Amino acid sequence: MKFDSTLVIAIRLLPRSIGMGVLVCGIALLSAPALRAQEKGIDSSEIWGSRGIFLQMNASGATIEFDCAHGTVTDPMPPIAGGAFSVAGTYTPEMGGPVQKDNPSRDLPATYKISISGDTMRLEVILADRSRQPSPFTLTRGTAGKVIKCR
């Protein structure tokens, strides 16, 4: 986080107790948008899951484990409690058994269409090749889900 040098100079010129008060207020004001985002809906460390899927949010997006695939959301998740949005990411199909040297798994570009209502999320993976696209998932907030890997 970068502070404005004018604010730092002003704090140095004030008596110590007042300067610390201004600093604390400044930090509180700078962190207020993040707190409001959490109050509005999605916490960046939330987990969502269901049968065949586990989604772990992080500051830069999310990681997703499917039964026979894994994926990443490479866009930050919007801080909304309800509604619909789409985010970019990757989807990597997996197969049982060893991975052949001349046929490694490939990250496929994906769009994740997400709608949230309360503690329920509907997630749809959109791929260029619709034949490889999984069926939509319904996830529950705070649930780790049950993923059985096909490795």
Residue pairs with C-beta under 8 A, 6 or more apart in sequence:
1 30
3 26
7 22
7 26
10 22
11 19
11 22
11 23
12 19
13 19
14 22
36 79
37 79
38 44
38 79
40 79
40 80
40 81
41 79
41 80
41 81
41 82
41 116
42 57
42 77
42 78
42 79
42 80
42 81
42 116
43 57
44 57
44 58
44 59
44 76
44 77
45 56
45 57
45 58
46 56
46 57
46 141
46 142
47 54
47 55
47 56
47 57
47 141
47 142
47 143
47 144
48 54
48 55
48 57
48 121
48 139
48 140
48 141
48 142
48 143
48 145
49 55
49 139
49 140
49 143
49 144
49 145
49 146
49 147
50 137
50 138
50 139
50 140
50 143
50 145
50 146
51 145
51 146
52 66
52 67
52 137
52 145
52 146
52 147
52 148
53 64
53 65
53 66
53 67
53 123
53 137
53 139
53 145
53 147
54 64
54 65
54 144
54 145
54 147
55 62
55 63
55 64
55 121
55 123
55 139
55 145
56 62
56 63
56 64
57 77
59 76
60 74
60 76
61 72
61 73
61 74
61 75
61 76
61 77
61 87
61 89
62 72
62 73
62 77
62 89
63 70
63 71
63 72
63 73
64 70
64 71
64 72
64 73
64 89
65 145
65 147
65 149
66 134
66 147
67 147
67 148
67 149
67 150
68 93
68 94
68 95
68 96
68 149
68 150
69 91
69 92
69 93
69 94
69 134
70 92
70 94
71 89
71 90
71 91
71 92
71 110
71 112
71 125
72 89
72 90
73 87
73 88
73 89
73 112
74 87
74 88
74 89
74 90
75 87
75 88
75 89
77 85
77 87
77 114
78 85
80 116
81 116
81 118
82 116
82 117
82 118
83 115
83 116
84 113
84 114
84 115
84 116
85 113
85 114
85 115
86 111
86 112
86 113
86 114
86 126
87 111
87 112
87 114
88 109
88 110
88 111
88 112
89 110
89 111
89 112
90 107
90 108
90 109
90 110
91 107
91 108
91 109
91 110
91 125
91 127
92 105
92 106
92 107
92 108
93 105
93 106
93 108
93 132
94 105
94 149
94 150
94 151
95 105
95 150
96 150
96 151
97 151
99 105
108 127
108 128
108 129
108 132
109 127
109 128
110 125
110 126
110 127
111 125
111 126
112 123
112 124
112 125
112 126
113 123
113 124
113 126
114 121
114 122
114 123
114 124
115 121
115 122
116 122
119 140
119 141
119 142
120 138
120 139
120 140
120 141
121 138
121 139
121 140
121 141
122 136
122 137
122 138
122 139
123 136
123 137
123 138
123 139
124 136
124 137
125 133
125 134
126 133
127 133
139 145
